[in-house]
Amino acid sequence: KQKTDILKDEEVKLGRMEVELDNLLQYLREEYSLSFEGAKEQYQLELEPEEARKRVKLIKLSIEELGTVNLGSIDEFERVNERYQFLTEQKNDLTEAKNTLFQ
């Protein structure tokens, strides 16, 4: 290839990298309300970048293995808890009535 072709290829690669960087910076701003400088200052990396990437990947896999959250379980808990409270009150009332009868 000629030098001009190589230069054009490198310019295309650079353009793609700039777009990717802009997307990542936008994600950082929107998702975490942080600028790059703010994130760098607040969260200094204590691990080597490659080790950090591996740990993040493992954590993401662990989260995926947990599966989806059953949002219906919140309503189910409230229903069961309400029933439990009712039955506990009934038991307490019966115990109190029994004690009153035996006095």
LINFEN-V609811 format. One record per residue. N is the residue number from 1. SS is DSSP state (H for helix, E for strand, - for the rest). PHI is phi in degrees with one decimal (NA if undefined). PSI is psi in whole degrees, -180 to 180 (NA if undefined). Layout:
((N:SS:PHI:PSI) (N:SS:PHI:PSI))
//
This chain:
((1:-:NA:156) (2:-:-84.9:162) (3:H:-60.9:-35) (4:H:-67.4:-37) (5:H:-66.0:-43) (6:H:-62.8:-41) (7:H:-63.1:-43) (8:H:-63.6:-42) (9:H:-60.1:-44) (10:H:-66.7:-36) (11:H:-65.2:-39) (12:H:-63.9:-46) (13:H:-59.0:-44) (14:H:-61.5:-43) (15:H:-60.9:-43) (16:H:-63.4:-42) (17:H:-64.6:-39) (18:H:-64.1:-41) (19:H:-64.1:-44) (20:H:-62.5:-42) (21:H:-62.4:-45) (22:H:-59.9:-42) (23:H:-63.9:-42) (24:H:-66.2:-40) (25:H:-66.2:-39) (26:H:-64.7:-42) (27:H:-60.2:-43) (28:H:-60.9:-42) (29:H:-67.9:-46) (30:H:-73.6:-43) (31:H:-80.6:-36) (32:H:-120.6:0) (33:-:52.9:45) (34:-:-131.3:146) (35:-:-88.2:168) (36:H:-60.7:-44) (37:H:-63.2:-42) (38:H:-64.4:-42) (39:H:-66.0:-41) (40:H:-64.3:-38) (41:H:-74.0:-43) (42:H:-77.2:-35) (43:-:-125.5:80) (44:-:-75.5:135) (45:-:-74.6:122) (46:-:-94.7:-10) (47:-:-111.4:165) (48:-:-66.7:145) (49:H:-52.8:-41) (50:H:-65.8:-40) (51:H:-65.3:-40) (52:H:-63.5:-42) (53:H:-61.4:-43) (54:H:-62.1:-43) (55:H:-66.2:-40) (56:H:-62.7:-43) (57:H:-62.1:-43) (58:H:-63.8:-41) (59:H:-64.8:-43) (60:H:-62.6:-41) (61:H:-63.5:-41) (62:H:-62.6:-40) (63:H:-65.7:-42) (64:H:-62.1:-38) (65:H:-65.8:-26) (66:H:-65.4:-27) (67:-:87.1:-173) (68:-:-79.7:156) (69:-:-84.0:130) (70:-:-86.2:96) (71:-:-65.8:-25) (72:H:-67.6:-20) (73:H:-66.3:-27) (74:H:-65.1:-48) (75:H:-64.0:-40) (76:H:-62.5:-42) (77:H:-60.5:-46) (78:H:-60.7:-41) (79:H:-64.7:-47) (80:H:-66.6:-40) (81:H:-64.7:-41) (82:H:-61.5:-43) (83:H:-63.6:-42) (84:H:-60.9:-45) (85:H:-60.7:-43) (86:H:-61.6:-48) (87:H:-66.5:-34) (88:H:-65.1:-42) (89:H:-63.4:-41) (90:H:-61.8:-44) (91:H:-62.2:-46) (92:H:-61.7:-41) (93:H:-62.1:-43) (94:H:-66.3:-41) (95:H:-62.8:-41) (96:H:-65.8:-42) (97:H:-64.4:-42) (98:H:-60.8:-46) (99:H:-63.4:-36) (100:H:-66.9:-40) (101:H:-65.5:-36) (102:-:-84.8:0) (103:-:-84.5:NA))
//
